[in-house]
Amino acid sequence: EGNVWAGTSGGGLNRVRPRPLDLIGRDAGLPFESVRSVSQDTNGRIWIVTQNGEVARQENGGWLTVSAGGAWPGGRALCVAADARGAVWIGTRDNGLHRLLDGEFRTWRKGDGLASEVARSLLVSARGDVWLGVDPPTRLQRFRDGEWRTFELPPGARSLRAMAEDANGTIWAGTADGQLVRVDGNVLTSVA
């Protein structure tokens, strides 16, 4: 539909579309007013991570808090991203990275190749790679074909806050201290 989704700090979840703006908040069943991360899965459902670390998805006109269920593997969520195969990836503040696929969770932690248990930002690329910003230490990681590759960031780089992929497949990442890096193939370059 050409919609743009934006999480806010106290204003709920905003959907910008070529018609009137919908403001979705607690009165619409959102579990918490501040939304940190948002993604849409292959079934068209919206997934959110709230400021207080909950994970919820749009379900039957309302919101289901996934992180309150018995299958939830634990951790306070920080980010969410869906991939083209139907998986939903969830980064946590204290329990690594979770993948929900076909109703089953799988978790990756430091012993499984993560550089840190704090998975702060996520991006799923067009080719299906999962890009993960972790800290401390601040690192950019790529999960491809079942293996993690870690990219060292420039000295002094703070948390990766935003990632995007351009039309050429180049990955761009911005840090909390204003640094910008790009990854072409297997080479990370500092831009600013």
C-alpha positions, 0 to 999 in steps of 0.5 A: 500500500506504500505505507510508512510505519514509525514508532514514537517515544510516547505517541504510539505507532504511527502509520503514514499513508497516502490518505489520513494518518492513523494514530495507533495507541493504547486505546487501540490495544497497543500494549505500551505507548512508546514504540521503539521498532516496527516491521511487517511480516510476509502475512501483512501483520505488523510487529512492534517492540515497545520502549519497555521491551515488549514484543507485540503483533497485530492480531484480529484487529487488536494486539497480541503481546508475544513476549508475555506468552509461554513460548517466549525465550526471554529478554527485553526486546530492542528491535524487530525485523521480518524476512521474506521466508516468514521468519521474525527476528527479535533482538534483545537487551539481555538475551541475544537474538531470537528468530520465530519461524513456523511457531518455533523460537531459536536463540543465538547468544555469545556462544553461538557467534554473537559478539554481545548479548545486546542486540540493538538494531536489525536489518534483513537485506534483500538477499536474506542476510540478517544484519545485527548491531550489537554492543558492548563491544559495538560491532556490526554482524552479518548472518549468512548461510548459518554463519556469523561474520563480525565487522569491526567499526571505527574507533570510538563508535557507539551503538549502531542505531540505524541500518538501511540497504540501498538499491545496489545492495550496499548496507549503510549503518549509523552510530549513536555518535554520528558516524556513518559506515557502509559495507560493500561485499565484505568490506566495511568503510567509514564514510563520516 
